[in-house]
Amino acid sequence: MGGIAPSTQTLEILGWSKMGKKRETIPAVFQKAYNLMLCYVVRILRPPKDASSPRRIGGQRMVFSRILELFRWSDREREIVPSPSHDRSTSRNESRNVLDRHFALMEEIRDNYRKRNDNPRFLNQAIAACKRQIALAPEAAEAFRNEPGGTRGLPAHTGFEQLAIIYEKQGKIEDALAVTLEAKSQGWGQGCTKGPVDWDKRIARLKKKMGKSD
């Protein structure tokens, strides 16, 4: 066997052709680099008589240049073509971070509302926490739906419920109604183990206080 310049078939297998380099995913790129290196090692073990010929040396350089180009390309594309497992891991981490914030705000709401009679600032802090949890609600809803068993519906939402109660007690009936309608539209409270939250009943009560009818 003479030099080791790759044939057209070999180049096509490795992702090249006369039309130029073919884009591949990163796992495929590394597999091809491995196959090429293995092919080269096998040929080294069976060297031809003209091992130092210009053709053989040129073939060696071509093989190594292709390998280096594969790895350089994979480095450039690493962030553009992430592996599916990396995507799933990142998605799970993002969902967990959102839910951690959701539950932290829930505890903040409960803690401050429980101390509302000790100092007016606790009620203000409870309202602020409710609003922050409500702002996070769309992301939290998506995260809950991605959790195991998330198809059964969303849990109750402390921020929506507590803010509606506070507004109603303050006589801000229109604001309480707006919060309740938003909670219903997002689907919160439909996956409660004790049964779904009856938003319609609350909406009817608030509309009655406002002197409105459906």
C-alpha positions in Angstrom: 0.0 0.0 0.0 1.4 3.4 -0.9 0.8 6.8 0.8 -2.2 7.5 3.1 -3.8 10.4 1.4 -7.6 9.9 2.2 -9.8 8.8 -0.7 -12.9 10.7 -1.8 -15.0 8.1 -0.1 -13.1 8.5 3.1 -13.5 12.3 3.0 -17.2 11.9 2.4 -17.5 9.6 5.4 -15.7 12.1 7.5 -18.0 14.9 6.5 -16.1 16.5 3.6 -16.8 16.3 -0.1 -15.8 18.3 -3.2 -18.6 20.7 -2.3 -17.0 21.6 1.1 -17.3 20.7 4.8 -20.6 19.2 5.9 -22.0 20.5 9.2 -22.5 17.9 11.8 -23.5 17.7 15.5 -20.6 17.7 18.0 -21.0 14.0 19.0 -20.7 13.1 15.3 -17.7 15.3 14.9 -15.8 13.6 17.7 -16.7 10.2 16.4 -15.4 11.0 13.0 -12.2 12.4 14.4 -11.8 9.1 16.4 -12.4 7.0 13.3 -9.9 9.0 11.3 -7.2 8.7 14.0 -7.9 4.9 14.2 -7.5 4.6 10.5 -4.2 6.4 10.6 -2.8 4.2 13.4 -3.7 1.1 11.5 -1.9 2.3 8.5 1.2 3.3 10.6 1.3 -0.3 11.9 1.6 -1.5 8.2 4.1 1.1 6.8 4.8 1.0 3.1 8.4 0.6 1.7 8.4 4.3 0.7 7.5 5.5 4.2 9.5 8.7 3.8 8.1 9.5 0.4 6.7 13.0 -0.2 3.3 11.5 -1.0 3.2 9.7 2.4 4.4 12.7 4.3 1.8 14.9 2.5 -0.9 12.4 3.4 0.1 12.4 7.1 -0.2 16.2 7.2 -3.6 16.1 5.5 -4.9 13.6 8.1 -3.7 15.7 11.0 -4.9 18.9 9.5 -8.4 17.4 9.1 -8.4 16.2 12.7 -7.3 19.6 14.0 -10.0 21.3 11.9 -12.7 19.0 13.4 -11.7 19.9 16.9 -11.4 23.6 16.2 -14.8 23.6 14.6 -16.4 21.7 17.5 -15.0 24.3 19.9 -16.6 27.1 17.9 -19.9 25.3 17.7 -20.0 24.0 21.3 -22.4 26.7 22.5 -24.4 26.8 19.3 -25.2 23.1 19.1 -25.5 21.9 22.7 -26.3 18.3 23.3 -29.9 17.3 24.2 -28.9 16.1 27.6 -27.3 19.5 28.3 -30.5 21.2 27.2 -32.6 19.0 29.6 -30.3 19.6 32.5 -30.3 23.4 31.9 -34.1 23.4 31.6 -34.5 21.5 34.9 -32.1 23.8 36.7 -33.9 26.9 35.5 -37.3 25.4 36.5 -36.0 24.6 39.9 -34.6 28.1 40.4 -38.0 29.6 39.5 -39.8 27.3 41.9 -37.4 28.0 44.7 -38.1 31.7 44.3 -41.9 31.0 44.1 -41.8 29.1 47.4 -39.5 31.6 49.1 -42.0 34.4 48.2 -44.8 32.3 49.5 -43.1 32.0 52.9 -42.3 35.7 52.9 -46.0 36.5 52.3 -47.2 34.2 55.0 -44.7 35.4 57.6 -45.3 39.1 57.0 -49.1 38.8 56.8 -49.1 36.8 60.1 -47.3 39.8 61.8 -49.4 42.5 60.1 -51.0 43.6 63.4 -47.6 44.1 65.1 -46.5 46.8 62.7 -48.0 48.3 59.5 -44.7 47.7 57.6 -45.4 43.9 57.8 -48.6 44.4 55.8 -46.8 46.5 53.2 -44.0 43.9 53.0 -46.7 41.2 52.5 -48.3 43.1 49.7 -44.9 43.7 48.0 -44.1 40.0 48.2 -47.5 39.1 46.8 -46.8 41.4 43.8 -43.4 39.8 43.2 -44.8 36.3 43.3 -47.6 37.3 40.9 -45.0 38.8 38.5 -43.2 35.5 38.6 -46.4 33.5 38.1 -46.2 32.8 34.3 -42.7 31.4 34.7 -43.7 29.4 37.8 -46.7 28.0 36.0 -44.5 26.7 33.2 -42.1 25.2 35.7 -44.9 23.4 37.6 -46.2 22.0 34.4 -42.7 20.6 33.6 -42.6 18.8 37.0 -43.6 15.2 37.3 -47.4 15.1 37.6 -47.7 18.7 36.4 -50.4 17.8 34.0 -53.0 17.5 36.8 -53.1 21.3 37.1 -51.5 24.1 39.0 -51.5 24.4 42.8 -53.0 27.3 44.7 -51.2 30.6 44.5 -50.6 32.4 47.8 -49.8 35.7 46.1 -53.0 35.9 44.1 -55.2 34.7 46.9 -53.6 36.8 49.7 -53.5 40.0 47.7 -57.2 39.6 46.7 -58.1 39.2 50.4 -56.0 42.3 51.4 -57.6 44.4 48.7 -61.1 43.3 49.6 -60.5 44.1 53.3 -59.1 47.5 52.3 -62.3 48.2 50.3 -60.4 48.0 46.9 -63.0 45.7 45.4 -62.1 46.5 41.8 -58.5 45.6 42.4 -59.4 42.4 44.3 -61.6 41.4 41.3 -58.8 42.1 38.8 -56.4 40.0 40.8 -58.9 37.1 41.1 -59.7 37.2 37.4 -56.0 37.0 36.5 -55.5 34.1 38.8 -58.4 32.2 37.2 -57.1 33.0 33.6 -53.7 31.6 34.4 -55.2 28.4 35.8 -54.0 28.6 39.4 -55.6 26.4 42.0 -57.0 23.8 39.6 -54.6 21.1 40.8 -55.2 21.3 44.6 -55.4 18.0 46.4 -58.4 19.2 48.4 -60.2 20.3 45.2 -59.9 23.2 42.8 -60.1 26.8 43.9 -63.6 28.1 43.2 -62.6 31.4 41.5 -66.0 31.8 40.0 -67.6 32.0 43.4 -65.1 34.6 44.6 -65.6 36.6 41.3 -69.4 36.5 41.8 -69.1 37.8 45.4 -66.8 40.6 44.4 -69.0 41.6 41.5 -72.0 41.7 43.9 -70.1 44.0 46.2 -69.4 46.3 43.2 -73.1 46.1 42.2 -72.2 44.4 38.9 -73.8 41.4 37.3 -72.4 39.0 34.7 
